[in-house]
Structure formats: structure tokens, C-alpha cells
Amino acid sequence: MSEELEALFKDMAQSIIDGDSDISVELAKKSIEMNIPPLDAITKGFVVGVNYIGDQFGAGEAFLPELVMAGEAMKAAVATLEPELIKLGEARETMGRVVLATVEGDIHEIGKTLVGTMLSASGFEVTDLGVDQPADKIIGKAIEIDASLIGMSALLTTTMVRQREVIEEMDKEGLRPKIKVMVGGAPITRDWATKIKADGYSEDAVGAVKLAKELVGKADA
């Protein structure tokens, strides 16, 4: 990797850590001018900053306002790269439909928004319901759009249980295994995912894309 590119990726990560949307947008534009693939800009640049802040938050070294500002800076950067991502997505067959939501009682969305962006860029049709979504809303939307996958996020140990409620409700309605479920969020572990009988778990957005492809049977795509 050239030094210029390395420096750019480093600056991108730093703009997220600083929660500086103006700079993150500027760097996203610069990467387009330099013909850097948008997914590289996201995964090698901006995401590094998101993951850092996420780890700091998990360790109690960073706080919610910083997490929120990092999320805003990430969103702004991704919005700038969106037209480039859409061009990429248009060149592909659709991988399947996904419903994403942060569970009821939980209002964070930094990770989920990122997962949605990465899934869209990888050829999935994504419907992001946003935050604080009750089970019936999530399931209803999945049925309405004929989704093959539901992705649920929770950032608090107190709201994790909502993921289980959605899965139990889906079982009751006989919707599985037709609709697969993946879970994520800071307190979520593989053990938890197994315990609540989710189909998969990922700790980051790149892993979530890989998992989603596996779950819809398109791992090679």
C-alpha cells in the first residue's frame, strides 16, 4: 500500500474517532477522486475508527456521546460514498432481502447502520427499520417484503432478551427456518446466539456480510 493511501486510511479512521463529520465527508470525497474502491474506503479506513470507538466504549474508555458522534461521522461518510456503492450494487444480482432493526428499548444504531450499508453494497436489498422496534413490527416487515433474513442488534444487556423474544415469536408463527436470523451488538456473544437459537452471530459489519451470504446460500458470491 502506498504511503499516501495508508495516510488517507489513517485520517479516515481518525475522523470517525474524533466524530468529525465535515472531515469524514471531505476524506470520502477525496477517496472518490482518487478512484479508491468505496468498500476499501469503508473497511480499511472509516470502519477502523468505528471499531476503535466501539472497543473503547465496551471498555468504559469512551462514552455514549462519543459513540453517537462517531456514528454520525460514519453515516455522513457513507452517504457521500453511497452513489459509488450503488453503482457497485447495480452490477450484481440481488442476494436476498434483509430486515434490520435495533430491538425494543434500545436506541443505538451505529453498528446496524454500518451493517446495512455493507449488505447493500454487497447486493442485498436492505430494509432498515431503525431503533426501538418491537417483535411484531420486525416480523411483520419481514413477511411483508418476503425477507430471507432478519438482522437484530442490541447494545445493552437489558435489551438482549428482546432478540430471544423475536425468535420465539417466529417459531410460534412457523416462520423458521424459511427466514434466518442473525444477531449482533456489543454484549452479544456466540454463546448467546446459540442459546437463543439464532442462525448466526457476527461481531462486526464485515463478518455480518460474510454470515448473511452463508445464511442465504450464496457464500461464494
C-alpha positions as CSV (number, residue, x, y, z in Angstrom):
1,M,0.0,0.0,0.0
2,S,1.4,3.4,-0.9
3,E,2.2,5.8,1.9
4,E,-0.4,8.3,0.6
5,L,-3.1,5.6,0.8
6,E,-2.0,4.5,4.2
7,A,-2.1,8.1,5.4
8,L,-5.6,8.6,3.9
9,F,-7.0,5.4,5.6
10,K,-5.5,6.6,8.9
11,D,-7.1,10.0,8.6
12,M,-10.4,8.4,7.8
13,A,-10.3,6.3,10.9
14,Q,-9.3,9.4,13.0
15,S,-12.2,11.4,11.6
16,I,-14.6,8.8,13.0
17,I,-12.8,8.6,16.3
18,D,-13.0,12.4,16.5
19,G,-16.6,12.3,15.5
20,D,-15.9,15.0,12.8
21,S,-18.5,14.6,10.1
22,D,-17.1,17.5,8.0
23,I,-13.7,15.9,7.8
24,S,-15.1,12.4,7.2
25,V,-17.1,13.7,4.2
26,E,-14.1,15.5,2.8
27,L,-12.0,12.4,3.0
28,A,-14.8,10.3,1.4
29,K,-14.9,12.7,-1.5
30,K,-11.1,12.6,-1.8
31,S,-11.2,8.8,-2.0
32,I,-13.7,9.0,-4.8
33,E,-11.4,11.5,-6.7
34,M,-8.5,9.0,-6.2
35,N,-10.6,6.2,-7.5
36,I,-10.3,4.2,-4.3
37,P,-12.9,1.4,-4.3
38,P,-15.7,2.6,-1.9
39,L,-15.7,-0.6,0.1
40,D,-11.9,-0.2,0.7
41,A,-12.5,3.3,2.0
42,I,-15.2,1.9,4.3
43,T,-13.4,-1.2,5.6
44,K,-9.8,-0.1,5.6
45,G,-10.5,3.5,6.6
46,F,-13.7,4.5,8.4
47,V,-14.6,1.2,9.9
48,V,-11.2,1.0,11.7
49,G,-12.3,4.2,13.6
50,V,-15.8,2.8,14.3
51,N,-14.3,-0.4,15.7
52,Y,-11.8,1.5,17.8
53,I,-14.6,3.7,19.4
54,G,-16.7,0.6,19.8
55,D,-13.9,-1.2,21.7
56,Q,-13.3,1.9,23.8
57,F,-17.0,2.1,24.7
58,G,-17.0,-1.5,25.6
59,A,-14.0,-1.0,27.9
60,G,-15.6,2.1,29.5
61,E,-13.0,4.4,28.0
62,A,-15.4,6.2,25.6
63,F,-18.9,7.3,26.4
64,L,-22.3,7.4,24.6
65,P,-21.9,10.9,23.2
66,E,-18.7,9.9,21.5
67,L,-20.2,6.8,20.2
68,V,-23.1,8.8,18.7
69,M,-20.8,11.4,17.2
70,A,-18.7,8.6,15.6
71,G,-21.9,7.1,14.3
72,E,-22.9,10.4,12.7
73,A,-19.4,10.9,11.1
74,M,-19.6,7.4,9.8
75,K,-23.1,7.9,8.4
76,A,-22.0,11.2,6.7
77,A,-19.0,9.4,5.1
78,V,-21.1,6.5,3.9
79,A,-23.8,8.9,2.5
80,T,-21.0,10.5,0.4
81,L,-19.8,7.1,-0.9
82,E,-23.4,5.9,-1.4
83,P,-23.6,6.7,-5.2
84,E,-20.4,4.8,-5.8
85,L,-21.7,1.9,-3.7
86,I,-25.0,1.9,-5.6
87,K,-23.1,1.6,-8.9
88,L,-21.4,-1.5,-7.5
89,G,-24.6,-3.0,-6.2
90,E,-26.4,-2.4,-9.5
91,A,-23.9,-4.6,-11.3
92,R,-24.8,-7.6,-9.2
93,E,-27.7,-10.0,-8.9
94,T,-29.7,-9.4,-5.7
95,M,-28.6,-11.7,-2.8
96,G,-31.9,-11.6,-1.0
97,R,-33.9,-9.3,1.2
98,V,-32.9,-8.4,4.7
99,V,-34.8,-6.6,7.5
100,L,-32.5,-4.9,10.1
101,A,-33.6,-3.4,13.4
102,T,-32.4,-2.5,16.8
103,V,-34.6,-4.3,19.3
104,E,-37.3,-2.7,21.5
105,G,-36.0,-0.4,24.3
106,D,-32.6,0.1,22.6
107,I,-31.7,3.2,20.7
108,H,-28.2,2.7,19.3
109,E,-27.6,2.2,15.6
110,I,-24.0,2.8,14.7
111,G,-23.2,-0.9,14.1
112,K,-26.6,-1.7,12.5
113,T,-26.4,1.2,10.0
114,L,-23.0,0.1,9.0
115,V,-24.1,-3.5,8.5
116,G,-27.0,-2.2,6.4
117,T,-24.6,-0.2,4.2
118,M,-22.2,-3.1,3.8
119,L,-25.1,-5.5,3.0
120,S,-26.5,-3.1,0.4
121,A,-23.0,-2.7,-1.2
122,S,-22.8,-6.5,-1.3
123,G,-26.0,-6.8,-3.3
124,F,-28.7,-7.4,-0.6
125,E,-31.9,-5.4,-0.6
126,V,-32.0,-3.9,2.9
127,T,-34.9,-2.5,4.8
128,D,-33.7,-0.8,8.0
129,L,-36.5,-0.3,10.4
130,G,-34.3,1.8,12.8
131,V,-34.2,1.6,16.5
132,D,-36.6,0.5,19.4
133,Q,-38.5,-1.9,17.3
134,P,-41.0,-4.4,18.9
135,A,-41.0,-8.0,17.8
136,D,-44.3,-7.8,15.8
137,K,-43.0,-4.9,13.8
138,I,-39.8,-6.7,12.8
139,I,-41.6,-9.9,11.9
140,G,-44.4,-8.1,10.1
141,K,-42.0,-6.3,7.9
142,A,-40.1,-9.5,7.1
143,I,-43.3,-11.2,6.0
144,E,-44.4,-8.1,4.0
145,I,-41.3,-7.9,1.9
146,D,-40.7,-11.6,1.8
147,A,-37.3,-11.3,3.5
148,S,-35.0,-14.2,3.8
149,L,-33.0,-12.7,6.7
150,I,-33.6,-10.7,9.8
151,G,-30.7,-8.9,11.5
152,M,-31.2,-7.7,15.1
153,S,-28.9,-5.5,17.1
154,A,-28.8,-4.8,20.8
155,L,-26.2,-2.8,22.7
156,L,-27.5,-3.2,26.2
157,T,-27.5,-6.4,28.4
158,T,-31.0,-5.4,29.4
159,T,-32.4,-5.4,25.8
160,M,-30.6,-8.6,24.6
161,V,-33.5,-10.7,25.7
162,R,-35.7,-9.0,23.1
163,Q,-33.7,-10.9,20.5
164,R,-34.9,-14.1,22.0
165,E,-38.5,-12.9,22.1
166,V,-38.4,-12.2,18.3
167,I,-37.0,-15.7,17.6
168,E,-39.6,-17.4,19.9
169,E,-42.4,-15.4,18.2
170,M,-41.1,-16.5,14.8
171,D,-41.0,-20.1,15.9
172,K,-44.6,-19.9,17.1
173,E,-45.7,-18.5,13.7
174,G,-43.8,-21.2,11.8
175,L,-41.5,-18.7,10.0
176,R,-38.3,-20.6,10.6
177,P,-36.2,-21.9,9.0
178,K,-37.6,-20.0,6.0
179,I,-36.4,-16.7,7.5
180,K,-33.0,-16.8,9.0
181,V,-32.0,-14.7,12.0
182,M,-28.6,-13.1,12.7
183,V,-27.8,-11.2,15.9
184,G,-25.2,-8.7,16.9
185,G,-24.3,-5.9,19.2
186,A,-21.7,-5.2,21.9
187,P,-22.9,-7.6,24.6
188,I,-23.8,-10.3,22.1
189,T,-21.7,-13.5,22.1
190,R,-21.7,-16.7,20.1
191,D,-22.9,-18.5,23.2
192,W,-25.9,-16.2,23.5
193,A,-26.7,-16.6,19.8
194,T,-26.6,-20.4,20.2
195,K,-28.7,-20.2,23.4
196,I,-31.5,-18.2,21.7
197,K,-31.3,-20.4,18.6
198,A,-30.3,-17.6,16.3
199,D,-28.9,-18.8,12.9
200,G,-25.7,-16.8,13.3
201,Y,-23.8,-14.1,15.0
202,S,-21.2,-11.6,13.9
203,E,-19.2,-9.1,15.9
204,D,-18.5,-6.7,13.1
205,A,-20.0,-5.5,9.8
206,V,-17.5,-7.3,7.6
207,G,-18.3,-10.6,9.4
208,A,-22.1,-9.8,9.1
209,V,-21.9,-9.7,5.3
210,K,-20.0,-13.0,5.2
211,L,-22.5,-14.5,7.5
212,A,-25.5,-13.2,5.6
213,K,-24.2,-14.7,2.4
214,E,-23.7,-18.0,4.1
215,L,-27.2,-18.0,5.5
216,V,-28.8,-17.3,2.1
217,G,-26.7,-20.0,0.5
218,K,-24.5,-17.6,-1.6
219,A,-21.3,-17.8,0.3
220,D,-19.2,-17.9,-2.9
221,A,-20.7,-14.8,-4.4
